Every structure is written in structure tokens, then in C-alpha cells.
Amino acid sequence: MRRLLLLIALVLSACDAPAPTSAPVPLAPVPSGPAMSPASAQAAFSRVSASLRPVAVNECQRRTSGMRCDFQIEVDPNPRAPVNAYQTVDKDGRPVIIFTRAMINSARNPDELAFVMGHEAAHHIRGHLARQQANAAAGAIVFAGLAGLTGGNASAIDAATQVGALVGSRTYSKDYELEADELGTLITYRAGYNPLIGAHFFSRIPDPGDRFLGTHPPNASRIQVVQRTAANLGLVQ
């Protein structure tokens, strides 16, 4: 039992332990400039949504069977929400891509908005949300079973269940992000935007490094995926 508790403590501490990061991959310089004005950014967001949504729908229908592909693209109603964009489903199962106002206003150009939007659409097309939930459930069952086998009480089993769900949900998280970057690059390109310019977004966000059980891969790895995918599409820096 003590060994299990020690394992749980080690897992929780390791989630925040950074590992050495790889060298950054240089992107071709583009005129970045300041963020667009709020009005310009919102107008760009509307244009990008109109251009990219049908491409995402088409890719979803072409690559999946029985999956809902009627994307809804929305702005988070909370004006104080931090810079973020994410994919979810509504109560009816419709895929929803949500941008916070801070995310929209932080964009330097429409290509960045398109790249992030394509990335989030790719998460749905690849089924990452459902796969992550299944991994979390499996991890919870395994860890709870181990706690029970080692004589854990109800409190220990509950703690093990929570840690197992965390471990399970993060096991393939980095792979999912890279898969979404790859397909998102394709969607961005087919919607008429340049994913190489869009990927400059990575240069302005903190690099998560290669943390054990981290949710995102190093920025350098993500840029490499974008560059490789873009090259296959005939785009070069």
C-alpha cells in the first residue's frame, strides 16, 4: 500500500517536472507586427470561419463514418477568458470550436486564426476527445484495481482512481496534438491560408518542453510537423 501511495505521489510530481527541450526550429521571418485591432481581428475571425468551416466539414466527411461534421464555430461569451481555443461538443453531440476574445485579439494575421481553427477541427476529426475520455476511464480502472489489490481503503482507491484518470488522459495527449497539427496544416492550406505563417503563433506562446505526462509537445516538435506537412503540399519557406 505504501508503494502505491509513493507511486501516486511520484506521478503527480512528475506531471510538472520539465525535461530538457529540443532546439527551436526556425521559421521564415514574416512581418509580425502588433496584434490586429479588436474590430479588424473580429472581422478576420468571421472571414476565416466562413472560409475554413466548409473545408473542415469536407475533411471530416471524407475521413470519418457516422461522425457529426456540422461544425459550429463560436466566440466564448466570457470577455475575461484568457487566450485559448478549444474543441468540444454540445449537448446534442454537435462539434463546437470555441475561441476566446483574447485569442482572437492576440492574432497577428488571418493565417494564425486559420491555423488554430484548423488544429481544433482536426481534434474532432481525429476523434481525440472520445479517445482521451476512453483512456482516462481505462487508467482509472487500472489504478483503482491496483489500489484494491494492495489493500487500499476507500480513500486510497478514490485517490488512485483520480490519478489513473489523469495518467490515462495524458498518455497519448502529445501524440494527439501532433496529429491535430498535421491535419490542421492541411485544412488551413485547403481553406486558402498559409500554415507556415500561421505556425508563427508558436513563437509567442510558452514552450511546454517535453514534460512527462505533459499535455502538449515541445513547440519545436510541432513546428517540425507543420513544416513537413507543408512541404508535402508544396509549400516551402
N, C-alpha and C positions, 0 to 999 in steps of 0.2 A: 504493500500500500504506500509506504514511504517513497518507494521508487517511482510509483505512478505520479505522486504529488510533485516529486522533483522533476519528472518529465514535463508535467504541465507547466511548472514554473519556467523551465528552460525554453519551452515552446513560446510562451508569452513574451519572455525577454528577447528571444531571437527575432521576433517579428519587427522589432525596432532597431536591430543591430545592423548598421550599414557595412557592406563589404566593399573592397576596392572597386572603383568604377573603371570602365574602359575609356580609352582616349576618345574625345569627341570627334565625330565625323564632320568635316567642314561642309557647309552648304554654300553654293554660289551666292555671292552678295546680291541683295536686291535692295532697292530703295525702301527701307522700312518706314522711316518717318514716325511721326506720332500716331496715336490711335485716331481713327476717324471721329468726327463729331458724332454725338448721340443720334442726331437726325440722319446723318449720312450712313451710320452703322446700321440703324434700323431699316433704312431703305435698302441697303445692301443685303441684309438678312432676308428681307422679303423677296428680293430678286433671286438670291441663291436658293431659297426654299422652293420657289416656283420652278427653277431650272433643275434642281437636284432630285426633288421628290419623285418625278416620273422615272428617272434613271434608277433610283433605289427600288422603286416598285418593280420595274422590269427585271432587275438583277435578282430580286427576291423571288419573283415568279419563275424565273428561269432556273434558279439553283435549288429551289425547295419544292416540296409537295405537301399540300394540306396546311401550310403555314399562312397566317394572315399577313398580307403585304400592303395593306392600306395605311401607309404611314401617316401619322398626324404630327406636324411639327409645330411646337408651341414655345411661348416665352414664359418662363417661371413668373407667376404673379407676385412673388415676393421681391420688391425692389432692392432689398438689402442682402439678398442672397449673394454669396461670393462667386468668383469666376468659376463657372462649371457648365458642363453639358453632359447629359446622360440619356440613356435609353431605358424605357420601361414599357409596361403595357397597362392599359386602363382596365376598369372593372369588367369590360366586355371582351378583353383579350386583344384589343387593337394596339399595334405597336406605336409608341409615342416617343418622339425625340424632343427633349426639353433643353433650351438654352436659358441661362440666367441673363438678366440685363447686363450684368458686369462682364459676362463672357462676350456678349455681342459688342459692347463698347470697347473691349480690350483688343479687338481685331484690328490689324493694320491694313487689311485689304480683303476683298471678297474671297480670294483664294484660301485664306486661312479659315474663314467661316465655312466654305465648302468642304475643306479637308476634315474639319472637326465633325461636320454634319455627316459626311460620308463614312467616317470612322464609326459614329454612333449607329448609323443604319446598318453597317456591316456587323455590329454586335448582334443585332436582331437576326439578320440573315443567317449568320453562323450558329444561331441558337445558343449563344453564350449564357444568357440569363437562366434558361432552363437547365443547362449543363452545370452551371455553378450551383444552383439550388440542389440538384441531384448529388453533386459532390459533397455539399455541406451535410445533406441528410446521411450519406454514407459514412462520412467522417464522424458524425455524432453517434451513429450506431456502433461503430468500431470502438471508439474511445469509451463509450458508456459500457460496452461489453467487457472491455479490459478492466474498467473500474470495478465492475461487479465480480469478475473472476478473482481479483486481488483483495476482495473483502471490503470494498468501499461502502460507506454508508450512503444514505440518500443524498446528503450534501455533496459528498465526493463524486457520486455518479452524475449529479447535476452539473458540477464544475467540469467534469470530464466531457460531458455531452456538449457543453458550450465551446470548450477548446477544440473538440473534434469537429464541430461545425465550422469553426474558424479555419482550422487546418484544411479541411476538405474544400471549403470555398476558395481558398487561396492556392491550392495545389497547382492548378493549371492557369491561374489568373494572368501571369505574364505571357503565356502562350496565347491566350485569348486576345490580349492587347495587340500582339504582333500580327495575329490573324486579321484583326479588325483594321490594323494599319495597312496591311496588304490589300485587302478587298476595298477598304476606304480609298486608297490611292486610285484604284481602277474606277470606282464610282465618281470620284472627283474629276478625273480626266474625261470620262464619258459625259459628264454634265457640262463640260466646256471650261473647266478651270485647271490651273496648273498645280498639281500636288507638290511639286518641288518648292514652289513659293509658299504653298500652304503649310508645308512642314517647318517653315521658319518659326512657326508657333512654338516648337520645342525649344528654341533658343531663349525663350522668355519665361519658361516655367522651371521650377526647381528640378534638378536631376535626382530621381529616387535612388540611383545606384542599383546594385544588384543584391538587394537585401533578401535574406532567407524568408520565405513566405510573404514577400512584398507583393503588393497588388499590381505594380507596374514595372516593366523592364527599364533598364537604363535608356536615357534619351538617345545615346549613340546607337544602340541596337535598333531602336525604332526608326531612326533616320536611315540606317543601312537598308532596312526593309523597304522604305519608301523609295530610296534611290534605285534599288534593284528592280522593284516592280515598275517604276517609271521608265527605266532603261529598256525593259521588255516591251513597253508600249511605244518605244521610240523617242522618249523624252530624255535629253541629256542636259547637264548643267552647262 
